[in-house]
């Protein structure tokens, strides 16, 4: 065997004054001999200052001249091998190979590595300092490697700064600086975290990130599924779409389930955030249905559950189909709880079954399993009898018995029939029997409404069902043949009475009593004795009642009342009529309230009779109180009018320029009814006007003379309807009579020709102006009382107008259209869109026979009327 090395000599760089040991060892057969050489020449042990042996060379206190190549040669007769070791003895100052002023960066929490690569002989002592400190770094977070690299573990923001690396040996020393920047660590959150999504639904994953602004240009985001990177482009079917920090999956499938990881990387760090997508679906259908333990009335069904798809199976629904009665129709038989995979099924006789199973979880039902093999049960006698046995309404001498037939699955065998048994209750008699295939039986010639005992039993070819229960039913009903007796009436008040009666005997009802009907009708009014056409009213009282309340009657009237019993067949005979009278009640509201005349301290009121007096009127109550614009009201004052025929009243002692609200209500001995109301304003202090009202004017008249007027005085003239049904004026204007000084003008000139010609010209001009005004008026023009008041602000004329007409309206809240709203002229009259033309003239005019005017008209005048010519004379004949 030739020599081979066990240990070869190893060279290196050594410092002056250190020691050197070189080892050399080889094996072979025969054992090889060892010879040392120095720079290729054999070493003479006599001149070599070190110690030499067969296996090593040692030198102490190395000097520069000891640098050389030392060789070990091993040889035997089979071969020679040679190994060399370069020994360099140096004595130099530290040499730092890393560049000075290097810049390093890392993120918070990561390790930072600052390099300081040194060559020195003898070996240099290395230390690091930070910023201006001369103390070396020596905490647990700092670690200095042999090659001079400084590691700062779990960096923090305060680790940023300038660092210095110092290297020194016996020959000299060197230093370099390094700068370290600590950046914010990148953070990631994926929302929603671990979503659970129904199959075929959609899910959107959002990767929210934070990173250092200095790392913006190197920041990148990517997505992985179960460790494999997802392509940026959407999948082939377009279901999965990546858009930077969002991942959208539509129509989620079971294959989409898995771990989705968002990866964010910068030049300094890389972080991940994961969200586990769980896809929920209905269970897979059960499999491998097996039947066992087969008996006449039971069988055991077993199956294997399908995958639950992340939602545990709550129960299993076992369905069956039989091919004798309803082939192809699956029906639920029973349910097995939880994860049970076997169930013992109860079966009905005479049925050919097959089964299937449906699994249910929180998402829904699985598809049904494949059907099992068929399982047939033998026939048997019925287990039950028909239910809901009843006797339905029929003719008086007939009885129809009916029942619910057995379901097909309840027949238990072929040849199903029903054995019906009946007998009259309370009569010693044998049961009558009849067997039928349908589910009803009609008996004829039975007595009216008597009780029968009835039994119905199911029977088939294999036997009868259990002993049936007895049901009681009644034969056909007829209308009652007796009327209630002892009918009496108690008067509760003027509109309500209580009726009492004695019920008819049970055997006269001839059926099931439904209740009683009370009929009543008014025969006459006690106020005027006037007879009324009978208009019947009725109320029904259900059940075994012997009294009832009759509301809504008219007070002070005579009524007649009857009572009858009724059942399902109809009404029985009425009782004899009972006559009763309702007492007086309170009257209804008066038809109207009008203000006929207003003075500065008094007012005249007129009102109408109530629509229904409900008794003998005893008089009226007048009430009034002060009101103002702030809705504050004064105390209520009462005036009693004891004469029932009085329909007007003058109230005195009122305050001037004060707004009042008036109330009038009619009274009987039973009390007073609801009031009718009106509001008005008294005249101001110092007003002098006195109003007068002329006699009625025939509606066919074209003019009417007004006598006894003062010369040179302004007057307000109104034409109104006589019966005050409405507040509106047919005509209203302000005129001024001629003064006495005009009388002499006519003496001496009336007979001169020039005067006559001038008068004719004026007459023609006036006629032309009147024609123009009449045309404009037909087009909708109106006379404005307010304009006239503005043109002639005479307090006396205003006083006359206030005293005669006052302020009135049809309601409590606001006046009728066209009525005056203000007595002192501070509010404009409400305008009306009507015109006299709308109501016609002559025999077609809208007037009643008594001269009253139908409809509302506001006598206002627009600019451009006769008044606009500047003339202050009257526009109709007057006697000065």
C-alpha positions in Angstrom: 0.0 0.0 0.0 1.5 3.4 -0.9 1.6 6.2 1.7 -1.5 8.3 2.3 -2.0 11.3 4.7 -3.5 11.1 8.1 -2.3 14.6 9.1 -0.8 17.2 6.7 1.1 20.3 7.9 -0.9 23.6 7.8 0.8 27.0 7.1 -0.4 30.5 8.0 0.5 34.1 8.9 2.3 34.4 12.2 3.4 37.3 14.2 7.0 37.9 15.4 7.6 36.2 18.8 4.8 33.6 18.4 5.4 29.8 18.4 5.0 27.4 15.4 4.1 23.7 15.4 3.7 21.7 12.1 2.4 18.1 12.3 2.8 15.4 9.6 1.5 11.8 9.8 1.1 9.2 7.1 0.3 5.4 6.8 1.2 2.8 4.3 2.6 -0.8 4.0 5.3 -1.0 4.6 5.1 2.0 7.0 6.4 5.1 5.2 9.4 7.1 6.3 9.0 10.9 7.0 11.5 13.5 5.8 11.1 17.4 6.4 12.3 19.9 3.8 12.7 23.7 4.0 12.1 25.6 0.7 12.6 22.2 -1.1 15.9 21.3 0.6 16.2 18.6 3.3 16.5 20.2 6.8 19.8 19.6 8.6 18.9 19.0 12.3 22.3 20.2 13.3 22.0 23.7 11.8 18.1 24.1 12.2 17.3 26.2 15.3 14.0 24.5 15.9 13.2 21.0 17.1 12.5 18.2 14.5 11.0 14.8 15.0 9.5 12.2 12.7 6.0 13.7 13.0 6.4 17.4 13.8 8.5 20.6 13.6 8.3 23.2 16.3 9.8 26.8 16.4 9.6 29.2 19.3 9.9 33.0 19.2 9.3 33.3 15.5 11.3 35.9 13.7 10.9 37.5 10.2 13.6 35.1 8.8 11.6 32.1 9.8 9.2 32.7 6.9 9.5 29.8 4.4 7.9 26.8 2.7 8.0 23.8 5.0 7.4 20.3 3.3 6.7 16.9 4.6 7.6 13.9 2.4 6.3 10.4 3.1 7.6 7.4 1.1 7.9 3.6 1.0 8.7 1.2 -1.8 5.3 1.7 -3.3 5.4 5.5 -3.6 6.0 9.0 -2.3 3.7 11.8 -1.3 4.6 15.5 -0.5 2.7 18.1 1.5 3.6 21.8 1.8 2.9 24.5 4.4 3.6 28.3 3.7 4.6 30.1 6.9 4.7 33.9 6.8 6.0 35.7 9.8 4.8 39.4 9.6 4.9 42.5 11.7 2.5 45.2 10.2 0.0 47.7 11.5 -3.8 47.0 11.0 -5.1 47.4 7.5 -8.9 48.0 7.2 -10.2 46.6 3.9 -13.8 48.0 4.3 -14.4 51.4 2.8 -14.7 54.4 5.1 -18.1 56.2 5.4 -20.3 53.3 4.2 -24.1 53.8 4.6 -26.2 51.0 6.0 -30.0 50.8 6.4 -32.5 48.3 7.9 -36.1 48.3 9.4 -37.2 48.3 12.9 -37.0 44.9 14.5 -34.5 43.5 12.0 -30.8 43.0 12.5 -28.2 45.4 11.2 -24.7 44.3 10.0 -21.9 46.9 10.0 -18.7 45.5 8.4 -15.1 46.2 9.4 -12.8 43.7 7.5 -9.1 44.0 8.9 -5.7 42.5 8.0 -3.0 42.9 10.8 -0.1 41.1 12.2 0.0 40.6 15.1 -3.8 40.3 15.3 -5.5 43.6 15.9 -7.9 44.4 18.8 -11.3 45.6 17.3 -14.0 47.7 19.0 -17.0 49.8 17.8 -18.3 53.1 19.2 -21.4 55.1 18.5 -21.7 58.8 17.7 -19.3 60.8 19.8 -18.9 58.2 22.6 -15.5 56.6 23.2 -17.0 53.7 25.1 -17.2 50.4 23.2 -20.6 48.9 22.5 -21.2 46.1 24.9 -25.0 45.4 25.5 -26.8 42.2 24.8 -28.1 43.5 21.5 -24.6 44.0 20.0 -22.4 41.1 18.8 -18.9 41.5 17.3 -17.8 38.7 15.0 -14.1 37.6 14.5 -14.0 39.3 11.1 -14.9 42.6 12.7 -18.6 42.8 11.6 -20.9 44.4 14.2 -24.4 42.9 14.4 -27.2 45.0 16.1 -30.1 42.7 16.8 -33.8 43.8 17.0 -33.0 47.3 15.9 -34.9 50.3 17.2 -35.4 53.9 15.9 -32.8 55.2 18.3 -30.1 52.9 16.8 -29.8 55.3 13.9 -26.6 57.3 13.8 -22.9 57.2 13.1 -20.7 54.3 14.2 -16.8 54.0 14.3 -14.7 50.8 14.0 -11.3 50.9 15.8 -8.5 48.4 15.0 -5.1 48.4 16.9 -2.0 46.1 17.4 1.5 46.5 18.7 2.5 48.0 15.4 -0.2 50.6 15.0 -4.0 51.4 14.8 -6.7 52.4 12.2 -10.4 53.5 12.3 -13.3 53.9 9.8 -16.9 55.3 10.2 -20.3 53.8 9.1 -23.8 55.4 9.0 -26.9 53.5 10.0 -30.5 54.5 9.1 -33.5 52.7 10.8 -36.7 52.7 8.6 -40.2 51.9 9.7 -41.1 48.2 9.3 -43.7 47.3 6.7 -47.1 46.2 8.1 -49.8 44.1 6.5 -53.4 43.2 7.4 -55.7 41.1 5.3 -59.4 41.7 5.7 -61.7 39.9 6.2 -59.8 37.5 8.4 -60.6 33.9 7.7 -64.0 34.5 5.9 -66.6 31.8 5.6 -68.3 32.1 2.2 -71.3 30.2 0.7 -70.6 28.4 -2.5 -71.4 30.4 -5.6 -71.2 33.6 -3.6 -68.4 36.2 -4.0 -65.6 37.3 -1.7 -63.3 40.3 -1.7 -60.0 40.2 0.2 -58.3 43.5 0.9 -54.6 43.8 1.8 -54.0 46.9 3.8 -50.3 48.0 4.1 -48.1 50.5 5.8 -44.5 51.1 4.8 -41.7 53.7 5.2 -41.9 56.6 2.7 -38.2 56.1 1.9 -39.0 52.6 0.6 -41.9 53.7 -1.6 -40.1 53.0 -4.9 -39.1 49.5 -3.9 -42.5 48.5 -2.4 -44.2 45.5 -4.1 -47.4 43.5 -3.4 -48.2 40.0 -4.5 -50.7 37.2 -3.6 -50.2 33.5 -3.0 -52.6 30.6 -2.6 -51.4 27.7 -0.5 -47.8 28.9 -1.1 -48.1 29.3 -4.9 -48.0 32.8 -6.3 -51.2 33.9 -8.1 -50.7 35.4 -11.6 -51.4 39.1 -11.9 -53.7 38.5 -14.8 -57.1 37.0 -13.9 -57.8 33.3 -14.3 -59.0 32.0 -17.6 -62.7 32.0 -16.6 -62.5 35.5 -15.2 -63.6 34.5 -11.7 -60.4 35.6 -9.8 -59.3 39.2 -10.3 -56.1 40.7 -8.8 -56.0 44.5 -8.6 -52.9 45.6 -6.6 -54.1 45.2 -3.0 -57.4 43.5 -3.7 -58.3 39.9 -4.6 -61.8 39.3 -5.8 -63.3 35.8 -6.3 -66.7 35.5 -7.9 -68.9 32.4 -7.9 -66.7 30.7 -5.3 -66.2 27.0 -5.8 -65.0 24.4 -3.3 -61.6 24.4 -5.1 -61.1 28.1 -4.1 -60.9 27.1 -0.4 -57.4 27.6 1.1 -54.9 30.0 2.6 -54.5 33.3 0.7 -51.3 35.2 1.6 -50.5 38.8 0.8 -46.8 39.4 0.4 -45.3 42.9 0.7 -41.6 43.4 0.0 -39.2 46.3 0.0 -35.5 46.6 -0.4 -35.1 46.1 3.3 -37.8 43.7 4.5 -40.6 41.4 3.5 -43.8 40.6 5.4 -46.8 38.4 4.9 -50.4 38.3 6.1 -52.7 35.3 5.6 -56.4 34.8 5.5 -58.0 31.3 5.4 -60.9 31.1 3.0 -63.5 28.6 4.1 -66.2 27.6 1.5 -69.5 26.5 2.8 -71.9 24.3 0.9 -74.7 21.8 1.4 -73.5 18.3 2.2 -72.8 15.8 -0.5 -75.6 13.3 -0.8 -75.4 10.2 1.4 -74.2 6.9 -0.2 -74.4 3.2 0.1 -77.9 2.7 1.5 -78.4 -0.7 3.1 -81.6 -2.4 4.5 -81.4 -4.9 7.4 -83.4 -6.3 10.3 -86.4 -6.7 8.1 -89.7 -7.3 10.0 -93.5 -7.1 9.1 -93.7 -3.5 10.5 -90.1 -2.3 10.6 -86.7 -2.3 8.8 -83.3 -0.8 9.6 -81.8 1.6 7.1 -78.0 2.5 7.1 -76.0 4.8 5.0 -72.7 6.7 4.6 -72.7 10.4 5.1 -71.3 12.6 2.3 -68.8 15.5 2.9 -70.2 18.2 5.1 -68.3 21.1 3.4 -67.3 22.9 6.6 -70.8 23.0 8.1 -71.7 20.0 10.3 -74.7 17.8 9.4 -77.5 18.7 11.8 -79.9 15.9 10.8 -80.8 13.4 8.1 -84.2 13.3 6.5 -85.5 9.8 5.5 -88.0 9.8 2.7 -90.0 7.0 1.2 -91.9 6.2 -2.0 -94.5 3.5 -2.5 -95.7 2.3 -5.9 -99.2 1.1 -5.0 -101.1 4.3 -4.2 -98.9 7.3 -5.3 -96.0 6.0 -7.4 -93.2 8.4 -7.9 -94.2 10.7 -5.0 -91.5 10.9 -2.3 -92.8 11.6 1.3 -90.9 12.3 4.5 -91.0 9.3 6.9 -88.7 10.3 9.8 -85.6 12.2 10.7 -82.3 11.1 12.3 -80.4 13.6 14.5 -76.9 14.8 14.1 -74.4 12.5 12.5 -76.4 9.3 12.9 -76.0 7.1 9.9 -78.7 4.4 10.8 -82.4 4.5 11.8 -85.0 1.9 12.6 -88.1 2.7 10.4 -91.7 2.0 11.4 -93.6 0.7 8.3 -97.3 0.4 7.4 -98.8 -2.9 6.2 -99.6 -3.5 2.5 -97.0 -1.1 1.2 -94.1 -1.6 -1.2 -91.4 0.8 0.0 -88.1 2.3 -1.2 -86.1 4.9 0.7 -83.7 7.7 0.2 -81.8 10.0 2.6 -81.2 13.8 2.5 -78.5 15.4 4.7 -79.1 18.8 6.2 -76.6 21.4 7.5 -76.7 25.1 8.3 -76.4 25.9 4.6 -79.2 23.7 3.4 -80.2 20.3 2.2 -78.1 18.0 0.1 -79.3 16.3 -3.0 -81.2 13.0 -2.2 -79.2 9.8 -2.2 -79.8 7.1 -4.7 -82.9 5.1 -3.7 -82.5 1.9 -1.7 -83.8 -1.5 -2.8 -87.6 -2.0 -2.4 -89.1 -3.5 0.8 -92.7 -4.9 0.8 -94.9 -5.3 3.9 -97.7 -7.9 4.2 -101.4 -6.7 4.5 -103.3 -6.5 7.9 -106.6 -5.4 9.4 -107.0 -1.5 9.8 -105.3 0.0 12.7 -107.6 3.0 13.1 -111.1 4.2 12.3 -112.2 7.3 10.4 -112.0 10.6 12.3 -114.0 13.9 12.3 -117.4 12.2 12.3 -120.1 14.8 11.9 -123.7 15.5 10.9 -124.0 18.3 8.4 -126.9 20.7 7.9 -129.7 19.0 5.9 -133.5 19.1 5.4 -135.7 19.0 8.5 -136.5 15.3 8.1 -133.1 14.1 7.0 -129.7 13.4 8.5 -126.4 13.3 6.5 -123.5 11.6 8.4 -120.0 12.3 7.1 -116.4 11.4 8.1 -112.8 11.8 7.0 -111.9 8.7 4.9 -108.7 6.8 5.8 -105.6 7.8 3.8 -104.2 5.2 1.4 -101.4 4.3 3.7 -103.9 3.7 6.5 -105.9 1.1 4.6 -103.5 -1.8 5.6 -105.0 -4.1 3.0 -107.5 -4.5 0.1 -111.3 -4.2 0.2 -111.6 -1.2 2.5 -115.2 -0.3 3.6 -116.9 1.6 6.4 -119.5 0.0 8.8 -121.8 2.8 10.0 -123.9 2.2 13.1 -126.6 4.6 14.5 -129.5 4.8 17.0 -131.6 7.5 18.5 -130.2 8.7 21.8 -132.2 8.0 24.9 -134.4 5.4 23.2 -134.0 1.7 24.0 -133.3 0.4 20.5 -130.8 -1.8 18.7 -128.0 -0.3 16.6 -128.9 0.1 12.9 -126.0 -0.8 10.6 -125.0 -0.3 7.0 -121.7 -0.8 5.2 -120.6 1.7 2.6 -117.5 2.4 0.5 -117.9 6.1 0.3 -117.4 8.5 3.3 -121.0 9.6 3.9 -124.5 8.2 4.6 -127.9 9.9 4.3 -130.8 8.8 6.5 -134.3 10.0 5.5 -137.7 10.3 7.4 -135.9 11.2 10.7 -137.7 13.4 13.3 -136.6 17.1 13.3 -133.5 17.9 15.4 -133.2 14.8 17.6 -129.9 13.5 18.9 -128.4 10.3 17.4 -125.5 8.1 18.5 -123.2 7.3 15.6 -120.2 4.9 15.1 -118.1 4.4 12.0 -115.6 1.5 11.8 -113.0 0.7 9.1 -113.2 -2.8 7.6 -111.0 -4.6 5.0 -110.5 -8.1 3.7 -108.3 -9.0 6.6 -110.6 -7.8 9.4 -112.0 -4.8 11.2 -110.4 -1.8 12.9 -110.6 -1.2 16.7 -113.9 -0.6 18.4 -115.1 2.9 17.3 -116.0 5.8 19.6 -119.6 7.0 19.8 -120.3 10.4 18.3 -123.6 12.3 19.0 -125.2 14.2 16.1 -128.5 15.9 15.5 -130.9 15.3 12.6 -132.0 18.2 10.3 -132.9 21.6 11.8 -136.0 23.7 11.1 -136.7 27.4 11.9 -137.9 28.2 15.4 -141.6 28.0 15.8 -142.0 30.2 18.9 -141.4 33.9 19.6 -139.7 35.3 22.7 -142.1 36.5 25.4 -142.0 39.1 28.2 -140.4 41.7 26.0 -139.8 45.0 27.9 -137.8 48.2 27.4 -135.9 50.2 30.0 -135.0 53.8 29.0 -131.4 54.6 29.6 -131.3 58.0 28.1 -132.8 59.9 25.1 -130.8 57.8 22.6 -130.2 54.5 24.3 -132.6 51.8 25.7 -132.1 48.3 27.2 -134.3 45.5 25.9 -135.2 42.4 28.0 -137.0 39.2 26.8 -137.6 35.6 27.9 -135.9 33.0 25.6 -137.9 30.4 23.8 -138.0 26.8 25.1 -135.2 24.6 23.8 -137.7 22.2 22.1 -139.1 25.1 20.2 -135.8 26.2 18.8 -135.8 23.1 16.5 -132.0 23.4 16.0 -128.9 24.9 17.5 -129.9 28.4 18.8 -127.7 31.0 17.1 -129.1 34.0 19.0 -131.8 36.7 18.9 -132.6 39.7 16.7 -134.2 42.9 17.9 -136.0 45.1 15.3 -137.3 48.6 15.9 -138.7 51.5 13.9 -139.9 55.1 14.6 -143.6 55.7 14.4 -143.9 59.4 15.2 -142.2 62.5 16.7 -143.4 63.6 20.1 -142.6 67.2 19.3 -145.0 67.7 16.4 -146.9 64.4 16.4 -146.0 63.8 12.8 -146.2 60.1 11.8 -143.2 58.6 10.0 -142.9 55.9 7.4 -141.6 52.9 9.2 -137.9 52.3 8.5 -136.8 49.1 10.3 -133.5 48.7 12.0 -132.2 45.6 13.7 -129.4 44.3 15.9 -128.3 40.7 16.3 -127.3 39.3 19.7 -125.4 36.0 19.4 -125.9 33.2 21.9 -128.2 32.5 24.9 -128.9 36.2 25.6 -132.0 37.7 27.2 -131.2 41.4 27.0 -129.5 43.9 24.7 -128.7 47.6 24.3 -130.2 49.6 21.4 -128.1 52.8 20.7 -128.5 55.7 18.3 -132.3 56.4 18.8 -133.8 59.8 18.1 -134.8 61.7 21.2 -138.4 62.6 22.0 -139.9 60.0 19.6 -142.2 57.0 19.7 -140.8 53.6 18.6 -142.0 50.0 18.2 -139.8 47.0 18.9 -140.0 43.2 18.4 -137.6 40.3 19.2 -137.2 36.9 17.4 -135.0 33.9 17.8 -132.9 32.4 14.9 -130.9 29.3 14.2 -129.0 28.0 11.2 -132.2 27.4 9.2 -133.4 31.0 9.6 -135.5 33.4 11.7 -138.5 32.4 13.9 -141.6 34.4 14.4 -141.5 38.0 15.9 -142.8 38.8 19.3 -145.7 41.3 19.7 -144.5 44.9 19.2 -143.7 46.8 22.3 -144.3 50.6 22.1 -141.8 52.9 23.9 -141.0 56.6 23.9 -137.6 58.2 24.2 -137.3 61.3 26.5 -136.3 64.7 25.4 -132.6 65.4 24.7 -130.4 68.4 24.1 -131.0 70.3 20.8 -128.6 70.3 17.9 -126.6 73.4 17.0 -128.6 76.5 15.7 -128.5 76.7 11.9 -126.6 80.0 11.8 -125.5 83.1 13.8 -125.4 86.5 12.1 -124.4 90.0 13.3 -127.0 92.4 11.9 -125.9 95.7 13.5 -122.7 96.9 15.2 -122.3 100.1 17.2 -119.4 101.3 19.3 -120.8 99.6 22.5 -123.6 97.3 21.2 -124.4 94.6 18.7 -127.5 92.9 17.3 -127.3 89.1 16.8 -129.7 86.9 14.8 -129.7 83.1 14.7 -131.7 80.3 13.3 -133.6 77.4 14.8 -131.7 74.1 15.5 -132.1 71.5 12.8 -133.4 69.0 15.4 -134.8 70.4 18.6 -135.0 66.9 20.2 -137.6 68.3 22.6 -139.5 71.4 23.5 -137.2 74.4 23.3 -137.1 76.4 26.5 -134.9 79.2 25.2 -131.3 80.1 24.2 -128.0 80.9 26.0 -126.0 83.8 24.5 -122.3 84.0 25.5 -119.6 86.4 24.4 -116.0 87.1 25.3 -113.1 89.4 24.2 -110.5 87.9 21.8 -107.4 89.5 20.3 -104.8 88.6 17.7 -102.5 86.8 20.2 -105.3 84.3 20.8 -105.8 85.5 24.4 -109.4 85.4 25.5 -111.3 87.3 28.2 -113.9 85.9 30.6 -117.1 84.4 29.2 -120.3 86.4 29.7 -123.7 84.7 29.7 -127.1 86.0 28.6 -130.2 83.8 29.0 -133.1 84.2 26.4 -136.1 82.5 28.0 -138.5 83.2 25.1 -138.1 80.3 22.7 -139.5 82.3 19.8 -136.9 85.0 20.1 -134.3 84.7 17.3 -132.4 88.0 17.7 -131.0 89.9 20.6 -129.2 93.2 21.1 -126.1 93.1 23.4 -125.1 96.4 25.0 -122.3 97.5 27.3 -119.5 96.4 24.9 -116.2 98.1 24.6 -115.4 100.2 21.5 -112.9 99.0 18.8 -112.9 95.6 20.5 -113.1 92.2 18.8 -115.6 89.7 20.4 -116.6 86.1 19.9 -120.2 85.3 20.2 -121.8 81.9 21.0 -125.5 80.9 20.8 -126.9 77.5 21.9 -130.4 76.2 22.1 -131.8 74.6 25.3 -134.5 72.1 26.4 -135.3 70.9 29.8 -132.6 68.3 29.3 -129.9 71.0 28.8 -128.3 73.0 26.1 -126.7 71.7 22.9 -123.5 72.7 21.0 -123.1 76.4 20.3 -122.8 78.2 16.9 -120.1 80.9 16.9 -119.3 84.2 15.2 -116.7 87.0 15.6 -117.0 90.8 15.2 -115.4 94.1 15.9 -117.2 97.1 17.5 -116.9 100.6 16.1 -114.2 103.1 17.2 -115.0 105.8 19.8 -116.3 109.0 18.2 -117.8 107.4 15.1 -121.1 109.2 14.1 -122.5 107.1 11.4 -126.0 105.7 11.9 -127.1 103.0 9.5 -130.6 102.5 8.1 -132.2 99.6 6.3 -134.9 100.1 3.7 -137.9 97.9 3.0 -137.6 94.9 0.7 -136.9 95.6 -3.0 -138.7 93.6 -5.6 -136.1 91.7 -7.6 -137.6 92.9 -10.9 -136.9 96.6 -10.0 -134.1 98.3 -11.8 -133.7 101.2 -9.3 -134.8 102.2 -5.8 -135.0 105.8 -4.4 -133.4 106.5 -1.0 -135.0 109.4 0.8 -134.0 111.8 3.6 -130.3 112.1 2.9 -128.2 115.1 4.0 -126.9 117.4 1.2 -123.2 117.3 0.6 -122.6 114.1 2.6 -120.9 110.8 1.7 -122.9 107.6 2.2 -122.1 103.9 1.9 -124.9 102.1 0.0 -125.2 98.3 -0.1 -127.7 96.0 -1.7 -127.8 92.6 0.1 -130.1 89.6 0.1 -133.0 89.7 2.5 -132.7 86.4 4.3 -129.0 86.8 5.2 -128.2 83.3 4.0 -124.8 84.7 3.0 -122.7 87.7 3.9 -122.0 89.0 0.4 -123.2 92.2 -1.1 -124.8 92.3 -4.5 -123.8 95.9 -4.8 -121.7 98.3 -2.7 -120.5 101.9 -3.4 -119.7 105.2 -1.7 -121.6 108.2 -3.0 -121.8 111.9 -2.1 -125.1 113.9 -2.3 -125.2 117.4 -3.9 -124.8 120.4 -1.7 -127.5 123.1 -1.4 -125.3 125.6 -3.3 -126.0 123.7 -6.5 -129.7 124.6 -6.5 -129.3 128.2 -7.9 -127.3 127.1 -10.9 -130.3 125.7 -12.6 -132.3 129.0 -12.4 -132.0 131.0 -15.6 -129.6 128.8 -17.4 -131.6 125.6 -17.8 -133.6 127.2 -20.7 -130.6 128.5 -22.6 -129.6 126.7 -25.8 -125.8 126.5 -25.2 -126.5 124.9 -21.8 -128.8 122.4 -23.4 -126.2 121.5 -26.0 -123.5 121.3 -23.3 -125.6 118.9 -21.3 -126.3 116.8 -24.3 -122.6 116.5 -25.0 -121.9 115.6 -21.4 -124.7 113.0 -21.5 -123.3 111.4 -24.7 -119.8 111.3 -23.2 -121.2 109.9 -19.9 -123.1 107.2 -21.9 -119.9 106.3 -23.8 -117.9 106.0 -20.5 -120.7 103.9 -19.0 -120.7 101.6 -22.0 -116.9 101.1 -21.7 -117.2 100.4 -18.0 -120.1 97.9 -18.5 -118.0 96.0 -21.1 -115.0 95.9 -18.8 -117.2 94.8 -15.9 -118.6 91.9 -18.0 -115.0 90.8 -18.5 -114.5 90.3 -14.8 -114.1 93.9 -13.3 -115.2 94.5 -9.8 -116.0 97.5 -7.6 -113.5 97.7 -4.8 -114.9 99.0 -1.6 -111.4 99.4 -0.3 -110.4 101.7 -3.1 -113.4 103.8 -2.5 -112.6 104.0 1.1 -109.1 105.1 0.2 -110.5 107.8 -2.1 -113.0 109.1 0.5 -111.6 108.5 4.0 -114.7 110.1 5.7 -115.1 108.8 9.3 -118.8 109.4 9.2 -119.3 107.3 6.1 -117.1 104.6 7.7 -119.2 104.8 10.9 -122.5 104.3 8.9 -121.0 101.3 7.2 -119.8 99.8 10.4 -123.1 100.3 12.2 -125.2 98.8 9.5 -123.2 95.8 8.4 -120.6 95.0 11.1 -118.4 91.9 10.6 -119.7 88.5 10.1 -118.7 85.1 8.8 -120.1 81.6 8.4 -117.6 79.8 10.5 -115.6 80.2 13.7 -112.2 80.5 11.9 -112.6 82.9 8.9 -115.2 84.9 7.0 -116.9 83.8 3.7 -115.3 84.8 0.4 -116.2 88.4 -0.2 -117.3 89.3 3.3 -115.7 92.2 5.1 -112.9 91.2 7.4 -112.3 94.5 9.2 -114.6 97.1 10.6 -112.0 99.9 10.9 -110.7 99.4 7.4 -107.2 98.0 8.3 -107.7 94.8 6.4 -108.6 94.7 2.7 -111.8 93.0 1.6 -111.5 89.6 0.2 -111.9 89.7 -3.5 -114.3 87.5 -5.4 -113.9 86.1 -8.9 -117.7 86.2 -9.4 -119.6 88.8 -11.4 -123.3 89.7 -11.7 -123.2 88.4 -15.2 -122.7 84.9 -13.8 -126.2 84.9 -12.2 -128.2 86.3 -15.2 -131.2 88.6 -15.0 -135.0 88.5 -15.4 -136.7 85.1 -15.3 -133.4 83.3 -15.7 -131.8 85.2 -12.8 -130.7 83.2 -9.8 -133.3 84.5 -7.3 -135.7 82.6 -5.1 -139.4 83.5 -5.0 -138.9 85.5 -1.7 -136.3 87.7 -3.4 -133.3 86.0 -1.8 -130.2 85.7 -3.8 -128.6 82.4 -4.5 -124.8 82.4 -4.5 -122.1 84.8 -3.3 -121.1 88.0 -4.9 -118.5 90.5 -3.8 -119.4 94.1 -4.7 -115.9 95.3 -5.3 -114.8 97.6 -8.1 -111.6 97.7 -10.1 -109.8 100.8 -11.3 -111.3 102.1 -14.5 -114.9 101.9 -13.3 -117.2 104.9 -13.2 -115.5 106.1 -10.1 -112.2 106.5 -11.9 -113.6 109.5 -14.0 -113.2 111.7 -10.9 -117.0 112.4 -10.5 -118.2 112.1 -6.9 -121.9 112.1 -7.9 -124.1 109.0 -7.6 -124.3 106.6 -10.5 -128.1 106.0 -9.9 -131.1 108.4 -9.4 -131.1 110.1 -6.0 -133.4 112.8 -4.4 -131.2 115.5 -2.9 
